[in-house]
Amino acid sequence: MKPDWIDLGPLSEFPAETPVLRKDGEGRRFACVLRGGEVHALDDRCPHQGYPLSQGALRGGVLTCAWHNWKFDVASGACTFGGEPVRRYATRVDGGRVLLNRAVDTAGEVRRLVAGLREAVLRDDPARALREGLRLGALGLHREETGLGSLHLAFEVLARDGAERAEHGFDHGLALLADLCSWIERGWIPPEEAFVVAAHAVGEASARLGPRGKGAGKAGARSPLARLADFEHDDPVKVSEALAAERRDEAEARMRELVEVRGPAGARRALLPFLTQHLYDYGHGAIFLSKAIELAGRFPAAAEEVLAASTVQLAWATADTGLPPFAATRAALARLAALPLPGPRDAAGSSGAAPAPAPLDPAERAAFEAEVLAGERPAAEAAVGWLERGAPPLALLGAVGHAAAIRLARFDAAWEQRLDAEVSVLDVTHAVTFAEAAAALAREALPREAAQLAVLAAAFVGRLRDADAAAPPAPPTPAARPSGALLQAVEARDVGGALAIARELDAAGRLRAYADLAPFAAFDAAVRPIFTAHAVKTLEALQRLESADPQPDGAYLEALLTYLAPARRELHVRRIAAVAKKFMRDGRPPEGLY
């Protein structure tokens, strides 16, 4: 750090125990205090909202901002009441004149600002987190090519911090962060606004929690070369074995070493054999792993924490398809296990990545989708049948994604009015987001894993058949269409009007609609972070499914509008009370979709 000393004037002009203002030739302001024979200099702008600290009061070495009572130790710049600290500058007295060093210790500033950002997230204070993130970006250390601009480092800190403190592993806040970063890079939403949403979503889930216990830490003290040799042959399998046995500390420790040696690709290879055995946590297992891999690729410095958090989430997950209602899915997976599927090199070449699938022809796809929508058993059996006839898993997953969109559009809102049923539209959005995540994971999976994902996705969409309304909603009449754009109809919560507008859009117009609706989904659709996360990830999944569909139609956008446009209740007070009272009375679980 090269010193940059400037002259602030004679020491005689600095009255003891009294803040005074000094400026440099470029207009920068410094609040200076002579105390104990030393001149302390702070930024004159309070880090809260920029009011001048030089107009504050000094008591016992603490300078108080007159506007909001924030208090700062002049000897360190630490904030003793309020929020973030203020930058402090080195000074000295030479020949009776006060000199100030304007040079910034970049490494020290990074440590200070990262600590402040993490404390803000810990306290679920997104406004402070953004200010600290912007100050971090102002140091000029970010990489412009990432698309996140000056907030790149702040988003990286948020990903790492959220993963480190997520009590039970990867969660909705981190998944939301992954999608918001994509939206920023596409120019759909401003980075500052996205950061506020992400910081609150991460902070709310882990407020006041310290770093998650990491159990055994690293799995051993072997040399990097020895670990590399072992991981090549053995340790990826051991991660799945540890997960299956619920040895959570061991699974996390092995994953940390695996990421260190093999990177995110090694983590995916280790987790897919476990992940493809069941539908986990209503689809969250695959959904969160897919988002974790995205975050790890975008923020390499956070990859270990993010993928360790994903492993922890899987270690706590419920294997839904192990439950009694999923007998047909288990039977289909057992039948699939007996099929002679092609090996890795036959289907994916030497890289292990699946080739682009040949699409089903329209008639075949329509027939398969009808079976998927008919229920769990026909869906699971149809998926295995098509795989047995040589249909590519990715082609089937594309059709399943389309069927999932249809299922979401058919959701019967009466479920959300019942006091005896713990069912909401969020449950059905998981069919969409699971289908999209399964397709993303299948592109890098071995053929049998991709086939298992296709069966699981089809069966999941089929299993949710009970969520359908008794009759499909009547199409809106032209008179229901309001004047103005699609976004205006959604903002007015006019579902019929929004659908009428959407049905007049061509393929390019539908894809533009996702970008137009993104700010509403991220900032206005919901209040609670978990609902915001579902709005964002459902929009993103539907947009990705439509973009990848060789036979796109309006089903994806219509599904989004029937989910996004209605005003949704975010806290079911009466249902919570009714379910609890019923359980205490008869000991029976509430109604559900399975």
N, C-alpha and C positions, 0 to 999 in steps of 0.2 A: 504494500500500500504506500503510494507516494504521498508524503505530507503536503498539505495545501493550507499554509498558515495565512491568516489575514489579521489586520490590526483593527481592534474594536474601540481603541481610544485609551486615554489615561485612566489608571486605576482610580484616581480621585473622583471620577465621574460615576463610580459604581457605589452607591450608598449601601452600607451593610444591611443585610436582612430585608432587602427591598427588591422586588423584581423590576428589571429595566429592560427595555426593548433596544436591540441593536440590529442593524441591517447590513448586508454586504452590498457590493456594487451591482449585483444581479437581482436585488430585491428580496433575497431570502432573509427570513426573520428569525431571530434568536432571543429567547427569554433568558436573561442572565441574572444570577444571584451571587452576591459576595457574602460568603459565610465562612467563618473560621479562618479567615485569611486566604481562602481559595475562591475563585470565580467558577461557578457551575453554569454551564450553558446547555439549554434544551431547545428543541424545536419550539418555536413560539405558537405553533398551531396545535391545539389539543387534538390528540388522535381520535377522539370521539366524533366531533363534528367541525373541528377547525377553528374554534374560537380562540382568541389570543390569550395564552397563558401569562403573558407579561402584564395583563390586567387583573391577574388573580391575587390571592392573599397568601402570604408565607407565614407558617407557624411551625416552629420546631423543625425546620428543614424540610417541611412538606409544603409544596406549592399546590393550591387548590384553584381549579378553574371556576370562575365566577358564574358560569352559565348552568352547569349541571353537576357541580360539586365533585367532579373527579379529582383525585388527589395523587400527587407524584412526589416521590423522594428525589430531591434535586441532586443528591450525590450519586444516584444510579439510574434515574429515569424510570424506575419501577412504579407501577400504578398500585397504590395501596387501597384505593376505593374507586370502583368504576369498571374499567376493562383493561384495554391494552396499554403497555408502557409507551413512553415517549422517547424519541431518539435523543441521546446525549452526545455532546461533542467535547473533545479534549481541549483544555485551555492551559495557558501558562502566563506568568507575568515576567516581562523582560524590559528592564530599564524603565520601570514605572508604567509600562503600557500593557494592556491585556491583549493577548494573541489567541486566536481560535483556529483550530485545525478543522477545515471543512471536509477533509478526506473521509470517506466512508470505509470502514473495515467490512468488506463484502462478506467474508466468511462469518464474522460475528453477527452481522445483520441477518444473514440467512438463518443462523441458529436461533436468533431472537424472534424472528418473524414466524418461523416454523413452530417454535414453542408456543407463540401466541395464537397461531391458527389452530393448533391442536387443543389448546385450552378452550378456545371459543367453541369448537365442536364438542368437546367434553361437556361444556355447559349448555349445549344446544342454543348457541347465540350466533345465528347465521349472519347478522349484520356485521358483527365484529370479525367473524371469519372472513367475510368478503373484504373488509378493509385491510386485514392482514395479508390476504391473498394478493390484493392489488399492490400493496407495498412490496411484497415479494417479487411480483412481476416487474415493478419499476426498477429493480436492480439490473434488469437487462440480461438475465441468465437463461431465459426461455428460448425455445427453438421455434421460430416462426413457422417452419414447415409442418408442424403438427396440426395446425388448424385451430388450436385452442388459444393461440396468441399469448399474451402476457400472463394469462391465468393457467398456463400449462403446469407449472410447478405446483400451484395451489391445488389443482385437481389431482395431481399425483400424490400430494400429501394427504388429501382427503381419501383417496383410494386406499392408501397404506394404513392410515389411521383407522378408517372404518373397518378394514379387514382385521386389523390387530385387536380391536376391542369388541368385535361382534361376538356376543356371549356364546351363541350356539352356531357360529359359523356364518357363511355368506348369507346375506339377507336382502330384503326389498330395496333398502337404501343404496346398496352397492349395485344392484341390478339397474336401478333408476339412473345411477351415475353413468353406467356404461352407455345407456341409450341417449342420455342428454349430451354426452360427449360427441356421439355420432351426429346428433341434430345440430350442435354448434358447428361441426366441421362442414355440414351441408349448407350452413347459413340459414337454418330454419328458426333458430332462437338466439338471442344475444348471450354471450358467455357469462356476463355478470349476473343476469337474471337466472340463468341455469344454475350457477354456482350457489345462489341463495337457496334454491329448491333442494339441490343435492346436499348441501351442508345441513339443512334442517332434517332431511330424511335420514341421513347418517347419524346426526346428533341425537334425534329423538329416540332412536332405537337403542342407543348406547350411552345416553346421558349419564354422567357420574360413574361410568364403569371404567376401570383401569384396563391395562392390557390383559387379554385373555390368558389364563394359565396355559403354558405351552408344554406341559408334561415333561417328557423325556428330552426335550430340545432336539439336538441332532441324534440320529439313530446310533452313532458310534464314532470312534476316534480314528477311523481308517484314513489312509492317505487318499487324496483326490484320484490318483490313478487306480488304486484298489477299488475305490467306490465306483468309478466309471466301469470297471470290468464287471463288478457285481450287478450294477444296475442294468447292464446290457442283457444279463441272463436271468436275473432273479428278483430284484427288489420291486419292479412294477407289479409282479404277481403278489408279492408280500403286502403291498398296500391294500389290494382288494381283499386278501385274506384277513388282514387286521380289521378292515371295515366290516366284513361279514361277521367277525367274532366280537364286534363292538369294542375292540381294543383301540380306543380313540386316541390316546396319547401316542401310541406306537404309529398309528396311521398318519397322524399329523407330522410326527418326527420324520418318518420315512419320506413323506411328501416334500418336506423342506429340503432334505438332502437331494431328492430326485430333481427338484427344480434347479437347485444349485448346479447339479452335474449335467442334466439333460434339458433344462429349460421347460417352457410351457408345453411343448410337444410331448415331452416325456411324461408330464403330469396327465395330459389327456390320454395317452396310451395306457397309463397305470389305472385310471379311473373308469375307462369305458367298459372293461369286462364286468366290473361291479354294477355300474350304472344301468347296463342293458339287461340285467336280470329281472328288474321290477320297475313298476311306476312308483317313484318315491315322492312322498309329501305332496300329493295332488299335482304331480308333475314338476314340482320345484327343483328336484334333484337335477334334471336335465336342463331346465331353464336357467338355474343359477350357475351350473358349470359352464354353459355356453357363454353367459355374460362374464364369468370369471376369466375365461380364456381371452375374451375380447379386451378386458381391462389389463390383463397381464401383457398382452401384445402392445397395447398403447402405452403402458407405464412399466417398462422393464424393471425399474428400481422397486416397484411394489409387487412384482410377480410372485415372489415367495410368500408374502403375507396373504395375497389375494387367493392363491391356489391352496394354501394351507387352510384358509377360511372355508373354501369350497369343500375341502376334504372333511373338515369338522362338521359342516352342515350335513353331508352325506352320512357321517358317523352317527348323527342323532336322528336321521330321517326314518319315517314309517314306511315300510314296504307295503303300499296299498294293495298291490296285486297278490299279496300273500293272504289277504282277508277273504273270508268265505264267499262274498258276492262275486269275486273274480275267478271262479272256478273255470269258466270258459277260456279266459285268458291264459291261465296256467296250462290248460290242456293244449291250447294252440302253441304255446311256447315249447311244450314237450314234443309235440308233433314236429315243430320246426327243427328241434335238436336232432331229429333223425334224418333230416334231409341232407343230401350230399351237395352242399353249397360250394361254389368255387373258392379256392384258396386265395390268399392275399395277392400273389403275383398274377393269378389268372384274371382277377377282377380289377386290380388296382395298380398293376405294374410294380416297379421296384420302390416307388415312393410311399406306397400304402394309401394314397389318396384315391377315392373312388372316381371313376370317369363320369362325365356328364351323362345322365340317363337318357335313354330313348323314351319319349313320352308315350303313354298309352294313347290309343286313338280315341276320338271323342266318345264313341259308343262304349268302348271298354271302360273308359274312365267313368262315364255316367252309371254304368252297371255296378262298378266297384263302389262308387260313392253311395249309391242307393243301399248297398249292403252295409256299409259303414254306418249310415244314419239309422239303420233298422234296429240296432241294438248291439250289446257287447258280443254275444255269441256269433251272430252272422258277420259282424265286423272282423272279429279275430279269425274265424274260419276262412273268410274270404281273403284276408291278407295272406294267410299261409298258402291258400290255394293258388293265388296269383304268383307268389314267390316260387312255389313248386313248378309252375309253368314257365319260370324264367323271367318274370317281370322284375325290373330293377327296383331295389328298395327305395331309391330316391324318387322314382316316378310314382310309386305308391304313396310316399310321404307327401308329395305335391298334391295328390288327389285328396289325401286325408286333411291337409291344411285347408283345402277348399271346402270339404265337408264340415270341418270345424267352424269355418266362417258361417256356413248355413245354420249350423246348430246354435251359434251365438245369436244370430238374427232371429231365431225362433224362440228365444228364451221367454218363458211365461212369467211375467212380472208378478203374478198372483203368489208365487213362492215367497216373495219378499214381504207380503202382507200377512203371512201366516205366523202365528205366535208359537206354533208347535214345531217349526221347521227351521233348522239352521242352514238355510240355503240362500245364497245371493247370486247375483249375476257375476260376481268375481269368480265363483266356482267354474262357470262355463268359459270365462275368458282363458282359463288355464288350458282348455283344449286347444285353443288357437296358439297360445304361446309355447305349449309343449310341442305341438306339431312343427312349429318353425324351428325351435331349438333342436328337436330330433333331426330335422333335415340338415341343420348346420353341423351337428356332431357327426352325422352319418357320412358327410362328405370326406371326413378324414378317418372313418372307422374301417375296421376289417369287414368283409362281406357278411359274416354271421352276425356281428354286432349291428350293422346297418339293418339287417333283416329283423332282428329282435326289436329295434327301435320302431320299425314300420308296424310290426304286430302290436306293440304297446300303444302306439299313437292311435291306430285304428280302433283298438278295443276301448281306449279311453273315450274317444269321441262317441263310440257306440254306447258305452256305459252311461253317458250323460243324457240318454234319450228321454228320461223322465223329466228333464228340465224344459222340454218343448211345450209350447202352448197347445191346447187341444186343436185349434185351427190356426193356420198361418194368418198373420195380420193382413187385413184388406189393403191393397195398394192405395196410396193416397191419390185423391182426385186432383186435377189441375187447380181447382179452386182452393185447395189447401196450401198451395205454394205461395209463400210471401214474396214480396219484392225484395231484391237485394241478393247478396252472395250467399253461398253455402254456409260460410262462417257465421253470418248474421242469423241464419235460421237456427244453427246450433247454439249460439249465444242466447237466443230467445227460448231455448229448450223446446223447439218446435220439431218434433221427430218427423211428422208427416211432411211438413214443408221441406225439411232437409232431404228426405228420401226422394221427394218429387224432383228436386234440383239435381240430386246425384244421378238419377236415372236418365237425365238428359246429357250427361257427360260422356265424352269418348274416352278411350284408354288413356291418352295423354292428360286429359282433364282430370281423370280420377287420380292419377299419380300426383298431379299438382295439388289436389285437394288435401292429401296427407300433409304436405308442407304448410298449407294454409291453416289446417286444424291443429298443428303441433303446438303453437303457443297456448291455445285454449286448453289442450290436454295437460300441458306442463304447469300452467299458472292459474287457470280459472275453473277447471272441471271439478276439483275437489279441494278439501281443506286438509284432511288427515294424510300424512305421507304415504301410507299404504294404499290409499285410494288413488293418489296421484301416480304412484308407481304402476298400478294396474292400468290406469289410463294411458300412460306413456308406453309401457311395454306392449299393450294390446295394439295401439296404433302402429308401433314400430314393427311388430310381428305381422300384422295384416299388410302393411306396405311392402315388407320383404317377400311375403308369400305372393302377393299380386305381381311384384316385379319379376319374380322367378317363374311365374306360371306361363307355360307356353300357350295356354288357352284362357287368358284372363277374361273375367267378366265383372259385373258390378257387385258380386256377392261379398267381396272383401270390404268395400267401402260401405255397403249397406249394413254389414255386421258392425262396423265401427260406429256408424251413426245411431243404430238402435241401442248401442251400449253407451256412447258418449253423450248423446243429446239429452236424455231424460235427467231430471234432477234426482239424484240418488241419496237416500238416507244413509248417513255414515255412522250413526250410533243408534242401534235398535234397542232402546231402553226397555220398552214393554216386552220385547221378545226375550231379552236377557233375563228379566224378572220371571216371565212365564216359564221359560225352560228350567230355571233353577227351582222354582216352586214345584213344577211337575216332577222333576227328578227326585226331590226330597219326598214327594208324596208316593210315587210308584216305582222309583228306581229304574225307569226305562229311559233310554237315550232319545233325543229328539229325532224327528223325521229328517232324512237327508237324501242325497242322490245315490249314496251307497254306504 
